[in-house]
Amino acid sequence: MIKYTNITIMKKILTWVLAATLICSTAVFTSCSKDDDTVMNSDKKDYFTQWYSCEALTALKEYVEDVTNPNSPNFIKEEDRIVTFDMDGTFVAELYPTYFEYNMLEYRVLEDPAYKDIAPEDVKETAQEIRDFVREGKKLPDHFDMKHAYAAAKAYAGMTLAEFDAYVKAYAAKPANGFQSMTNGQGFYQPMLQVFEYLEANGFTFYVVSGSDRFICRALVEPLGIKPNRVIGMDVKLRSTSQGTEAGVNYTMGKEEDLVRTDELIIKNLKTNKVFQISQEIGKIPVLSFGNSGGDCAMHNYCLSNPLKSAAFMLIADDDARDHANREKALSLGTQWREAGYHVISMRDDFRTIYGEGVEKTDFTF
């Protein structure tokens, strides 16, 4: 059974379930409104206490009810109910003040006393570009996602997997910039965690398919109970501690050895690379896909190519009151995603809360 957050949030979820007394209206909702206090409900359990009534949620529930009905011509067997979720900006915050992995690299290279004085110049340049972007609004260079990937591979090279996991969790425990009462590792969109629970209860298996480092993703989603083998992300080449330069095909690892990160990038898991990784690691085309950016369109289109009934959802960061969002840009993207055939989830109009009780947006401090 997946646990969707830490003990505190689990208690809140139990409270929400016990408090749920409203019954879902039989009307089909075509738009979202904060003025409508109706809470969408499942027949047996209210999974969506953190949502307003809205088109996207109605579409998801109608889809699930259809494909899980054995009498429906669209019925999908449980083994084929595969769902893919992007991570950053889909169920994890990416606006404090940028992606978790970008923020962590900036810290590692420019502030970490154990590394900042020995960081290679090209890695320092990349970290400084992140700092200039978040503090001064300076545009990142073209194809910066790849530049960051190569720099990050170098910055953490030589760490064992256990050391890297501990490093990620230590950074995740630091206070989140731009928010009160939240750490870097607690920036989960609470309504999206309810989608996880709802889908799992209806026999779906979901995978995190992210452009971020696979081992960063594993560390971040561990509190949610998501298993490591359900996480796909950017990868670097690994070596065993005594392997040296010998090829893995020619080397036998000893029982006393650890696995170590190298500075060699294998894949940046974005756009069509996500499709390749889904095919190689899952072996099935998803029937549901959730994302938030152009880096997820290939994954969505792959999902929609499934001969089984399928659907894709894009989340837009249009809430500039509760989050550090660019509303104008988000609304433009929403139009683009609808034209592409994706359902659009509005953080402002569809979410009753984003990060949960007690978390408040504040000014960034540098």
Order of alpha helices (4+ residues) and beta strands (2+ residues): alpha-alpha-beta-alpha-alpha-alpha-alpha-beta-alpha-beta-alpha-beta-beta-alpha-beta-alpha-beta-alpha-beta-alpha-beta
